[in-house]
């Protein structure tokens, strides 16, 4: 249980102007003149300060954050340990390029990743700037180490916005539309989606494996790449047994198993990694988002015998593993460990699922409530069906935003509301946020 704590910005949601307020609207006019229109405008309030689970905008509104910057600020905003670590590193040095003159913090982050990621085998890591970079490099490593070309991904997957990761991503609009041609040798197979397919994990895995073997050929596959819980695709949690069956098949066929833990990693699901729930041990793990508490850092961690096959100079980048981001990662990992935030994620799961499942009994537009830890979603449907209800999702997000709560939509059809609160959110804040969400759902019904 986490109760109210002292805060320099205040711990409760407080709306003092219409949202967005006048100062945010003025800033938004400047944005429209200076920033590419290709960047989305989800909730155009402009943030001045943040602490814990509260954002303060330029108009003085206190906004309750149930999105964590899309699963990034897992340990909360302005955490003292993180602030101190970053400040000290900035004062020491901000950059040398690890490939030119290295530094200890990069090595320490890789040591932590070797200890935390699943499996007791020897592991090495390479650090990058973004999730897309991590995924792209994992594919490079898998192809080189296996001597094969084909990469298998899944329906509803999201893996990034670079050219290769757009090919890996399932959803066309807005991620892929008219940005092609895309990288070749990418093959998509069905994901386990219990709400829609009704299959057990074993049945769904058999279906996916049959598609791989008949449409690609096991001997051609370098890697199977999967989000253990899909993020942007709709927080789809595969049926129990699906991931272990895939992992067993990859091992039997000399295929690398890559777990994309970019959104689900670092205690978000109640374990350090989502694959831990069923004891799956990937060959490669990609991480980003929750790794460094808001600083840009990503990683590929994997079996040393796989990672170390890459020739000297084959991996890298000027900013990858930047010392400020590395210091932030070490502080973030320490905070997650010291505050036992994996356990806190499980507490949040209990509260959120109870609230949303109770709400589901009262309204006809919630088709499914799913998720794990502090990674929970509701799928919105047309009453009496499983057909997507994107209009309801849009209405709910708008209502929440107008009442000072950040809620995020996702899903291939835009009909899923996902909750990703900071793990340090207090019980009072969570109750308040869930009350606003419930009111929004009832209004949309």
N, C-alpha and C positions, 0 to 999 in steps of 0.2 A: 504494500500500500504506500502510495506517495501522496502526502497532503500538501496543502499550500505552504510555500516557502517565501522568504523575503525576496523582493525583486526590485531593481531600480526602475523597471518599466511598468510594474504592476502585474499581477497574476491573473486578473480576470478580463474577460472580453468586455470591451466598452466601445460603443459606436456613438461618436459625438457629432458627426456630420453625415449627410447622405454619402453613399459609397458608389463610385469614387468621389472624394471631396474636391473642393475647388483647387487646392494646390496640386493634387494628383492630376486633375483634368488639365491644368496648365502644363504640367510636365509631359502629359500624354500628347499634347499638341506639339511640343518640342520633339518628342520621340518620333511622331509621324513624319516630321520634316527631315529627320536625321538618320533614322534607323530603317533598314530594309523592311518592306511590307511582308516579306517572307517569314518573318518571325511572328509567332502567334501573340495575340493579346488576350490572355485568359481572364485575368482579373486585374485591370489596370489601376491598382493602387500602388503608390510608390513608397517603398519602405525606407525608413530612416534609422530604426534601431530594432533589435530583436533580443529576446532572452528566453531561455527555456522553450515553452510552446507558444509564446506570444510575440507577434510582430507589431511594431508601431509604425504607422504610416506618417507621411509628411503633414497630414492634417490632424494628427493626434489621436486617431482611432487605434484602438487595441484589437488586433485580429487574432483569433485562435487558429493555430496552424495544425490542420489535420492531414497535411501533405508532406511535410518535411522536405520541401524543395524536390519532390519526387524521390523520397527515400534516401536523401543525402544527409540531412541533419538529424541522424538517428539519436545522437546523444544530446540533442537540443541546441539552441542558439546561444552563442556567447558563453560557452562553458569555460569557467576560469582556467582549468587545466590546459585546454586547447589555446585559449588566448595567451596564456603565459608562454607556452611552448613556441607558438608562432612568433610572438613578439621577440623572444630571445633569439630565435633563428634569424629573423630579419635583421636584428642588430649585429649578428655575427657575419653572415653573408647570405645573399639571396640566390646566387647561381654561380656554378663553375662549369657545368655540363659534366655529368658523371662519366661520360666517355673520354673526357680530357683529363680532369683531375678529380678523382672520386672522393667520397666522404662517408663517414661511419653510418649516418642515419639511413642511407639507402640500404646498406648491408643489414642494419637492424630491422628494417621493415621486411626485407626478404626472409630474415630469420623468424620473425613473428608469423609471417604467412606460412612458412614451412611447418611451424608448430601448430597452427590453428586449423589449416585446411585438412580435410579427411585423409586418413591413412598414416601409417607409421613408416612408410618407405622414404627413401632419400628424395628431397625435392629441391628445386631451384626456382627462382622467379626472375621476371623482367618487369620493370615498371614503366608505365606510360601515362598519358594525360587524361584519357577519356575511355568510357566503356567501349565505344566503337573501335578505338585503337587496340584495346585489349583483345576483343573478339577477332579483329582482323589478323593480329599477330598470332593468336592461338591457331587460326586456320593455316597461316603460313608454317607454323611449327609442325602441325599435324601432317600437312602435305609433305614437308621435307622428311620428317622422321619415318613416315609410313611408306614413302615412295608411291603413294596413290594420289588421286586428284579429287574424287567425288566427296562432297560434304552433304550430309543428310540433316535437314532441319524439319520443322513441324508447322502444321496449320496454326495460324494465329500468332506465330512467333514474332518477337521484335528483338533485333540485335544491333541496330544502329543506323546511321545516316550517311556513312561513307559509301563509296560505290560498291565495294564488296559486301558491306553489311546491309546495304539496301537490298541486294540480291538475297541475302539470308532472311530479311524481314518479309513477313507475309502481306501486310496491309498496303494497298496501293496509295490511297489518298489519306493523308497528305505526304506520306514519306517517300513514295517512289514515282508518283505520276509525272510522266514526261522527262524523267531524269536519266533514262537509259541511253545506250545499252548497258546492261549489267554484267557483272562477272559471271563466267560460265561454270559448269560442273556443280551446280547447286540443285539438290533434289528435295522436294517437300513431300512429307507423308503425314497421315492423320495423327493428331494428338489425342491423348486420353482426355475426354471431356464428359465426366459422369452425368452432369445435368442434361446434356443433349444426346449422348450416345447410349447411356444406360449400360455400358460394358464394364466388366470387372477389369482390374489392372492387367491380369493375365490375358484376357480377351483382347483388350486394346493394344497390348504389346505385340500379340500374335498378328494382329491386323497390320501394324506398322512394319513389323519385321518381314511379313509376306510382301508388302509393297517394296521394301528395300531390295529383297532378294530377287523379285521378278522384274522390277523396273530399273535397277541399278546394277545389282550383282555385288555380293558381299566383298569379293576380291578387289573391287574397284573403289571401295569406300575408305577414305582416309579417316573420317571422324563422323560421329553422331554428335550434333551440337544441340543442346536443349536447356531451356530455362526450367529448373525443377518446379517452380511455380511461375507460370507465365505472368508477365507484368502488363505491358501495354495491351497485350492481346485480350485482357479481361480477367486477370487474377485467376486463371484456370488452374485448379489443383488436380493433378492426375490421380486416378484411382490408386489405392494402395496396391503395390506390386508391379505397377507399370515401370517405374524407374529401375528397380532391381532386375526385372526381366530384360530390359534394354541393355543394362550394364553387363549382365551375364552373356548376352548375345555378342556384344562388342568384344569382350574378352575372348570368347571362343573363336572369333573370326579375325583376330588381329586388327580390330578397328579401335581407334581411340575414342574414349567417352569424354566429351567436353561439357562441363557444367557451367552454364552462364549464370553466375550468382550475382550479377551486377546490381539487381534490384532486391534480391532476396537474402543477400549475405549480411554478415556482421550483426547477428542477433535479431534481425528483423522478424524472423519466423519463430523465435523462441529457442532456436539452436544457433550456433555460430554460423552454420550454413544450412540451407533448406534440405540438401541431400542427407544431412545427418539424421533426419527424421526416420529414414528407412535404412540407414547404414550403408548407403551407396558410396563407393570410393572412386571418384573420377580420376582419369589420367591427367586431365588439365582442368583448371578452374580459372574463370575470368572474374575479376572483381573491380569495383569502382565505387560510385555513389557513397555508401556508408563508410567506406574505408578511411576517409580523411576529414570527416566532419564539415565538409563544405569547400575544402581546398581541392584543386584538380589533381587527382591521382588515380591511376588504375594499374592493374597487375594481371599478368598471366603466371600462375603457379602450377607446377606439374612435376611428374616423375623426372628425376635428374637425368636418367638415361634417354629420355625423350627431349627434354629442354636442351640438354648439352650437345645434341647432335647438330644444332645450328652452327654454321661456320662463323668464325670471328668476324664481327662487323655486320652480321646478318640481322641483328636486332638493335634497336636504339631509337634515338631522336633527341634533339637538342634539349628539350625541357623535361623529358621523361624522368620521373623520380626526383623532381626539383627538391632542393633541401628544405624549403619552407613547407611544401606539401608533405614531405617525408616526416618532418617534425610533427605536423598535424596528425598524420596517421598513427604515429607512436603514441601521441596523447589520446587519440580517439580509442585505440585498442586498450590502453591502460584504463580509460574511463569505463568502457564497456565491461572490462574484467572487474575492476574495483567496485563498481556499483551493481554488479551482477544484473546487468540489463537484459540478459537472455531470460532470466527468471521474470523480470518485469514485463517483458513481451508476452509471456504466457499468462500473466495476470491480466494484461490488457485484453488478450484474446477472450478470456472467460467473460469479462464485462461486456465487451463489444458484441460477441456472439449472442449472449443472453438478451441484450437490448434489441438487436436487429431481428432475431428470430421471434421475439415477442411482437415486434412491429409487423413482421411478415404475416402473422396470424390475423392482423387487422386490416391489411390492405391487399388488394388483388394484383398490384403491379410489381411486387417483389416475387420473382420466380425462384431465385436461389440466393442463399446466404452462404458464403464460403471464405476460406482463407485459413491462415495459421499465424499465430503470434500477433504482431501488430501490422499484419498485412491481410486485411479483411475487405471483402467487397460484397455488394448486392448487385444482382443482375435484374434489370427492369424489363418487364415483358408486357405485352398486350394482355389484359385480363382474360384468364381462361385458356391461354395459349403459352407457347414458349417463343413466340415471335418477338423480335427486338422492339423495345420502346425507347428509342433515342430521344424523343421529345420529352419524356418524363425525366431522363437523366439531365438534359439541358436545363429543364425547369428547376430541378433540385439543386444543381450547382449554382444557378442564378439566385435562388432563394437563400441558400447558405451564404453566398458572398454578400448579398445585401444586408444580412444580419451579422456580418463580421466573422464568418467561419470559412476557412479555405477547405473546400472539398474538390476532389479531382474526378473527372470522368475518364473512362478508358474503354477498351474493347474494340474488336474488329468492327462492330456495328454501332459503336458509341453509346451503348446502353448499360454500362457498368459504372457504378460509383465505387471508387477505391478509397480506403482509409489507411493512411500511413503516418500516424501521429508520432512525434518524437517519443522515445521510450521514457523520457523524464516527465511527460505530461502528468499533472496531478490528477487525483481522483475527481476533484471538483471540476477541473477543466474538462476532463473527459466526459463527465456527466452532462455538463453544459453543452458541449459540442454534439453529443448524441441527442440531446433534447431538441436542438436546432435542426439536426438532420431529420429527426422523426417528424417535426412540424413541416419540413420541406417535402418529405415523402407524402404525408397526408394531404398537403396542398396539391401536389402533383396528381394525386389519386382522384 
